[in-house]
Amino acid sequence: MTDPVTVHVPLGARAYDVRIGRGLLADAGAQVAPLLSRPRVAIVTDANVAALHLAPLRAALRAAGIESEALTLPAGEGTKSWPHLTACVDWLLDRQVERRDVVLALGGGVIGDLVGLAAAILRRGVRFVQMPTTLLAQVDSSVGGKTGINSSHGKNLIGAFHQPALVLADIDLLDSLSERDFRAGYGEVVKYGLLGDADFFAWLERHGPALRDDPTLRQHAVAHSVAMKAGIVTRDETEQGERALLNLGHTFGHALEAATGYGDRLLHGEGVAIGCALAFDLSARMGLCAQEEPGRVLEHLRAMGMPARLSEIPGDLPDDAGLIALMGQDKKVVDGRLRFVLARAIGDAFVSDAVQGPVLEQVLRDAR
């Protein structure tokens, strides 16, 4: 068994470690104990994760002399909503969680985002620990302090920046994911190579299909992704510039998620994968990158068994104008102008508001 890898996120008083490795859930008591002012924590999770991992987590805490209580919320993107945020905050207040206490977010991106926002607003900020249980959450949403819930107007439009006190990414927990959920998480892994590390993308082309079954390769992919994100977050914590690059594929992806009702028709990572393919297609049509680059992206997504075209989304989608209107709610919009993360090459992305409507419509039309 390989030792855990630690990625430090150096944000001054808000600095924290991300620990990536095997067996971290079983060691959670020892990992969390140094953060506690008293030996108790509140755990928030979802029904699917609770059935698999809640009892072992509570046993690990108990072995270290740490008491715990747990709130189990429904699984699914619909939980990132006002009613469940209210229920979470009220439950934490009922348990008299204080500012010096710690809340554990055990789950995927939905639980991490929701619990992070609850921690941000509870008593004007309590500490929380991210224990991500999905590949997507381990490489992306658990790191960087973005928290939030969805609105009828779009995804993640209500939120706050609130950094965790610690992130424990136990890669053994990924064994419990369905094949589809694992592949969806891979959409966020490949994004890192596409936006800023051509060598990492080439590594993924060689090793991506083996990540599911090889813990050593899996640990490297997660740790490298986290290190890339940590570097960007450290330089641009509140997304005033460079951090927007982490949204490669997301302007398209979030619009597609909204169009499909945030349900099982399209998982977040699948939307990101399709969005990355569309972003490279758009970049090539604008003359920004070589024509071969979109083909290479498409070929790799195909090799990983991931969707890459609008035609691969089940059911009907809004027309091009409808999808573009949904993109207008994207958080990167400035002064009403759509901003896309585009690419000069694999590993060289940038943000632009120079996309012309007819070109965008042609990309969407051909992707159908």
C-alpha positions as CSV (number, residue, x, y, z in Angstrom):
1,M,0.0,0.0,0.0
2,T,1.4,3.4,-0.9
3,D,1.6,6.2,1.7
4,P,-0.9,9.1,1.5
5,V,0.2,12.1,-0.6
6,T,-0.4,15.5,1.0
7,V,-1.1,18.6,-1.1
8,H,-0.9,21.8,1.0
9,V,-3.1,24.7,0.0
10,P,-1.2,27.8,1.3
11,L,-3.8,30.4,2.0
12,G,-2.4,32.0,5.1
13,A,-4.8,31.7,8.0
14,R,-7.1,29.6,5.8
15,A,-4.4,27.1,4.8
16,Y,-5.1,23.4,4.9
17,D,-4.0,20.0,3.7
18,V,-5.5,17.7,1.2
19,R,-4.6,14.1,2.0
20,I,-4.9,11.5,-0.8
21,G,-4.5,7.8,-0.2
22,R,-5.9,4.5,0.9
23,G,-7.5,3.8,4.2
24,L,-8.0,7.4,5.3
25,L,-11.6,6.8,6.3
26,A,-10.5,4.1,8.8
27,D,-8.0,6.5,10.1
28,A,-10.4,9.5,10.2
29,G,-10.3,9.8,14.0
30,A,-6.6,10.3,14.1
31,Q,-6.7,12.6,11.1
32,V,-9.5,14.9,12.5
33,A,-8.6,14.8,16.2
34,P,-6.0,17.6,16.0
35,L,-8.7,20.0,14.7
36,L,-11.1,19.5,17.6
37,S,-11.5,21.7,20.7
38,R,-13.8,19.0,22.2
39,P,-14.2,15.3,21.1
40,R,-17.3,15.6,19.1
41,V,-18.3,16.2,15.4
42,A,-21.4,16.5,13.4
43,I,-21.6,14.5,10.1
44,V,-23.8,15.3,7.1
45,T,-24.1,12.7,4.4
46,D,-26.6,11.4,1.9
47,A,-28.6,8.2,1.9
48,N,-26.5,6.3,-0.7
49,V,-23.2,7.2,1.0
50,A,-24.5,6.5,4.5
51,A,-25.4,3.0,3.5
52,L,-21.8,2.3,2.5
53,H,-19.5,4.5,4.6
54,L,-21.3,6.1,7.6
55,A,-21.0,3.2,10.1
56,P,-17.2,2.7,9.4
57,L,-16.6,6.4,9.7
58,R,-18.4,6.6,13.1
59,A,-16.5,3.5,14.3
60,A,-13.2,5.1,13.3
61,L,-14.1,8.3,15.2
62,R,-15.3,6.3,18.2
63,A,-12.0,4.4,18.3
64,A,-10.3,7.8,18.7
65,G,-12.7,8.8,21.5
66,I,-14.7,11.2,19.3
67,E,-18.5,11.3,19.6
68,S,-20.6,11.9,16.5
69,E,-24.1,12.5,15.3
70,A,-25.2,12.2,11.7
71,L,-27.8,13.8,9.4
72,T,-28.6,11.8,6.3
73,L,-30.1,13.8,3.4
74,P,-31.6,12.5,0.1
75,A,-29.1,11.6,-2.6
76,G,-29.0,13.6,-5.9
77,E,-28.5,17.0,-7.3
78,G,-31.9,18.1,-6.0
79,T,-30.5,18.2,-2.5
80,K,-28.5,21.3,-3.4
81,S,-31.5,23.5,-2.7
82,W,-32.9,26.1,-0.2
83,P,-35.1,23.5,1.7
84,H,-32.2,21.1,2.3
85,L,-29.8,23.9,3.2
86,T,-32.3,25.2,5.8
87,A,-32.8,21.6,7.1
88,C,-29.0,21.2,7.4
89,V,-28.5,24.5,9.2
90,D,-31.4,23.9,11.6
91,W,-30.1,20.4,12.4
92,L,-26.6,21.7,13.2
93,L,-28.2,24.4,15.4
94,D,-30.3,21.8,17.2
95,R,-27.1,19.9,17.9
96,Q,-25.6,23.2,19.3
97,V,-22.7,23.1,17.0
98,E,-20.4,26.0,18.0
99,R,-17.9,28.0,16.0
100,R,-15.0,26.1,17.3
101,D,-16.6,22.7,16.4
102,V,-16.1,20.8,13.2
103,V,-18.7,19.5,10.7
104,L,-17.8,16.5,8.5
105,A,-19.1,16.5,4.9
106,L,-19.2,12.8,3.9
107,G,-20.2,12.5,0.3
108,G,-19.8,13.7,-3.3
109,G,-20.0,17.2,-4.7
110,V,-23.6,17.7,-3.7
111,I,-23.0,17.1,0.0
112,G,-19.7,18.9,-0.1
113,D,-21.1,22.0,-1.7
114,L,-24.2,22.1,0.5
115,V,-22.4,21.4,3.8
116,G,-19.7,23.9,2.9
117,L,-22.3,26.6,2.5
118,A,-24.1,25.6,5.7
119,A,-20.8,25.8,7.5
120,A,-20.1,29.2,5.9
121,I,-23.3,30.8,7.2
122,L,-23.7,29.0,10.5
123,R,-22.7,31.4,13.2
124,R,-21.0,33.4,10.5
125,G,-18.6,30.5,9.8
126,V,-17.7,27.2,11.4
127,R,-15.0,24.8,10.3
128,F,-15.7,21.8,8.2
129,V,-13.8,18.8,6.9
130,Q,-14.4,17.5,3.4
131,M,-14.5,13.7,3.1
132,P,-15.2,13.3,-0.7
133,T,-16.5,9.9,-1.7
134,T,-16.6,10.3,-5.5
135,L,-13.8,10.9,-8.1
136,L,-15.4,14.1,-9.1
137,A,-15.4,15.5,-5.6
138,Q,-11.9,14.3,-4.8
139,V,-10.3,16.1,-7.7
140,D,-12.5,19.1,-7.9
141,S,-15.4,20.2,-5.7
142,S,-13.8,19.3,-2.3
143,V,-10.8,21.6,-2.9
144,G,-10.8,25.4,-3.2
145,G,-13.6,26.5,-0.9
146,K,-16.4,27.0,-3.4
147,T,-19.7,26.1,-1.7
148,G,-23.2,26.6,-3.0
149,I,-26.6,25.4,-3.9
150,N,-28.6,25.6,-7.2
151,S,-31.4,28.0,-8.2
152,S,-34.2,27.7,-10.7
153,H,-32.0,30.2,-12.7
154,G,-29.0,27.9,-12.8
155,K,-26.3,25.8,-11.1
156,N,-24.3,27.1,-8.1
157,L,-25.6,30.6,-8.3
158,I,-26.1,30.9,-4.5
159,G,-22.9,30.3,-2.5
160,A,-19.9,31.5,-0.7
161,F,-16.1,31.0,-0.6
162,H,-15.4,29.0,2.6
163,Q,-12.3,26.9,2.7
164,P,-12.3,23.5,4.5
165,A,-10.0,22.9,7.5
166,L,-8.9,19.5,6.0
167,V,-9.7,17.3,3.0
168,L,-9.4,13.5,3.3
169,A,-9.6,11.8,-0.1
170,D,-9.7,8.1,0.5
171,I,-9.2,6.6,-2.9
172,D,-10.4,3.2,-1.7
173,L,-13.9,4.7,-1.5
174,L,-14.0,5.0,-5.3
175,D,-14.3,1.2,-5.6
176,S,-17.9,1.6,-4.5
177,L,-18.8,3.9,-7.4
178,S,-20.7,2.6,-10.4
179,E,-18.9,2.6,-13.7
180,R,-20.9,5.6,-14.9
181,D,-20.2,7.6,-11.8
182,F,-16.5,6.9,-12.0
183,R,-16.4,7.9,-15.7
184,A,-18.3,11.1,-14.9
185,G,-15.7,12.0,-12.3
186,Y,-13.1,11.5,-14.9
187,G,-14.6,14.4,-16.8
188,E,-13.0,16.7,-14.2
189,V,-9.7,14.8,-14.2
190,V,-9.2,15.2,-18.0
191,K,-10.1,18.9,-17.7
192,Y,-6.9,19.6,-15.8
193,G,-4.7,18.2,-18.6
194,L,-6.7,20.1,-21.2
195,L,-6.6,23.5,-19.4
196,G,-3.0,23.6,-18.3
197,D,-0.8,20.5,-18.5
198,A,-0.3,18.8,-21.9
199,D,2.1,16.2,-20.3
200,F,-0.7,15.2,-17.9
201,F,-3.1,14.8,-20.7
202,A,-0.6,12.6,-22.5
203,W,-0.2,10.5,-19.3
204,L,-4.0,10.2,-19.2
205,E,-4.1,9.0,-22.8
206,R,-1.7,6.2,-21.8
207,H,-3.1,5.3,-18.3
208,G,-6.7,6.6,-18.2
209,P,-8.4,3.3,-18.9
210,A,-6.5,1.6,-16.1
211,L,-7.4,4.2,-13.3
212,R,-10.5,2.2,-12.3
213,D,-8.5,-0.8,-11.3
214,D,-5.0,0.4,-10.3
215,P,-4.9,2.3,-7.0
216,T,-1.3,3.6,-7.7
217,L,-2.4,5.2,-11.0
218,R,-5.6,6.4,-9.4
219,Q,-3.7,8.1,-6.5
220,H,-1.4,9.8,-9.0
221,A,-4.3,11.1,-11.1
222,V,-6.1,12.5,-8.0
223,A,-3.0,14.0,-6.4
224,H,-1.9,15.7,-9.7
225,S,-5.3,17.1,-10.3
226,V,-5.5,18.4,-6.7
227,A,-2.0,19.9,-6.9
228,M,-3.0,21.7,-10.1
229,K,-6.2,23.1,-8.6
230,A,-4.4,24.1,-5.3
231,G,-1.9,26.1,-7.3
232,I,-4.6,28.0,-9.2
233,V,-6.7,28.5,-6.1
234,T,-3.7,29.9,-4.2
235,R,-3.0,32.4,-6.9
236,D,-6.7,33.4,-7.4
237,E,-8.8,32.3,-4.5
238,T,-12.0,34.2,-5.4
239,E,-11.9,33.7,-9.2
240,Q,-10.9,37.2,-10.3
241,G,-8.8,35.8,-13.1
242,E,-6.9,32.6,-13.5
243,R,-9.3,30.4,-11.5
244,A,-11.9,30.8,-14.2
245,L,-9.8,28.4,-16.3
246,L,-11.1,25.6,-14.0
247,N,-14.4,26.2,-15.7
248,L,-13.2,24.7,-19.0
249,G,-16.3,23.0,-20.4
250,H,-18.6,24.3,-17.7
251,T,-20.3,27.1,-19.6
252,F,-21.6,24.4,-22.0
253,G,-21.9,21.8,-19.3
254,H,-24.0,23.8,-16.8
255,A,-26.4,24.9,-19.5
256,L,-26.8,21.2,-20.5
257,E,-27.4,20.2,-16.9
258,A,-30.1,22.9,-16.5
259,A,-31.7,21.8,-19.8
260,T,-31.9,18.2,-18.5
261,G,-33.3,19.1,-15.1
262,Y,-30.1,18.3,-13.0
263,G,-31.1,14.6,-13.1
264,D,-29.8,11.3,-14.2
265,R,-30.1,12.1,-17.9
266,L,-26.8,14.0,-17.6
267,L,-24.3,13.8,-14.7
268,H,-22.1,16.8,-14.0
269,G,-18.9,15.2,-15.1
270,E,-20.6,14.0,-18.3
271,G,-21.7,17.6,-19.0
272,V,-18.1,18.8,-18.4
273,A,-16.7,16.2,-20.8
274,I,-19.2,17.2,-23.6
275,G,-18.4,20.9,-22.7
276,C,-14.7,20.3,-23.1
277,A,-15.2,18.7,-26.5
278,L,-17.4,21.6,-27.6
279,A,-14.9,24.2,-26.3
280,F,-12.1,22.7,-28.4
281,D,-14.4,22.4,-31.4
282,L,-15.3,26.1,-30.9
283,S,-11.6,27.1,-30.5
284,A,-10.6,25.3,-33.7
285,R,-13.5,26.9,-35.7
286,M,-12.3,30.3,-34.4
287,G,-8.8,29.5,-35.7
288,L,-7.3,29.5,-32.2
289,C,-6.0,25.9,-32.1
290,A,-5.0,23.3,-34.7
291,Q,-7.8,21.3,-36.3
292,E,-6.2,18.1,-34.9
293,E,-6.8,19.1,-31.2
294,P,-10.6,18.6,-31.1
295,G,-10.1,15.2,-32.7
296,R,-7.6,14.2,-30.1
297,V,-9.9,15.3,-27.3
298,L,-12.8,13.4,-28.9
299,E,-10.8,10.3,-29.4
300,H,-9.7,10.2,-25.7
301,L,-13.2,10.7,-24.4
302,R,-14.4,7.9,-26.6
303,A,-11.6,5.6,-25.3
304,M,-12.8,6.4,-21.8
305,G,-16.4,5.5,-22.7
306,M,-17.6,9.1,-22.1
307,P,-20.2,11.1,-24.0
308,A,-18.7,13.9,-26.1
309,R,-21.6,15.1,-28.3
310,L,-25.1,16.6,-27.7
311,S,-26.5,13.7,-29.7
312,E,-25.4,11.3,-26.9
313,I,-27.7,13.0,-24.3
314,P,-31.0,11.0,-23.9
315,G,-34.2,12.9,-24.7
316,D,-34.9,16.2,-26.3
317,L,-32.8,19.4,-25.7
318,P,-33.8,23.0,-26.2
319,D,-32.9,24.6,-29.5
320,D,-29.7,26.5,-30.0
321,A,-31.2,29.8,-28.8
322,G,-32.5,28.0,-25.7
323,L,-29.1,26.6,-24.8
324,I,-27.4,29.9,-25.4
325,A,-30.0,31.6,-23.1
326,L,-29.1,29.1,-20.4
327,M,-25.4,29.9,-20.9
328,G,-26.3,33.5,-20.1
329,Q,-26.8,32.6,-16.4
330,D,-23.1,31.4,-16.2
331,K,-21.1,33.0,-13.4
332,K,-18.4,34.1,-15.9
333,V,-20.8,36.4,-17.7
334,V,-19.6,40.0,-17.4
335,D,-21.7,43.0,-18.5
336,G,-24.1,40.6,-20.2
337,R,-21.3,39.1,-22.4
338,L,-20.8,35.4,-22.5
339,R,-17.2,34.3,-21.6
340,F,-15.9,31.0,-22.6
341,V,-12.8,29.1,-21.6
342,L,-11.1,28.4,-25.0
343,A,-7.8,26.8,-26.0
344,R,-4.8,27.6,-28.1
345,A,-3.8,24.0,-27.7
346,I,-4.2,21.0,-25.3
347,G,-2.7,22.4,-22.1
348,D,-3.1,26.0,-23.0
349,A,-6.5,27.5,-22.1
350,F,-7.6,31.1,-21.7
351,V,-10.9,33.0,-21.1
352,S,-12.5,35.0,-23.9
353,D,-15.6,37.0,-24.5
354,A,-15.0,37.2,-28.3
355,V,-17.1,34.3,-29.3
356,Q,-19.5,35.2,-32.2
357,G,-23.1,34.0,-32.1
358,P,-23.1,32.4,-35.5
359,V,-20.0,30.3,-34.8
360,L,-21.4,29.2,-31.4
361,E,-24.7,28.2,-33.1
362,Q,-22.8,26.2,-35.7
363,V,-20.9,24.3,-33.1
364,L,-24.1,23.4,-31.3
365,R,-25.9,22.5,-34.5
366,D,-23.1,20.1,-35.6
367,A,-22.9,18.5,-32.2
368,R,-26.5,17.4,-32.4
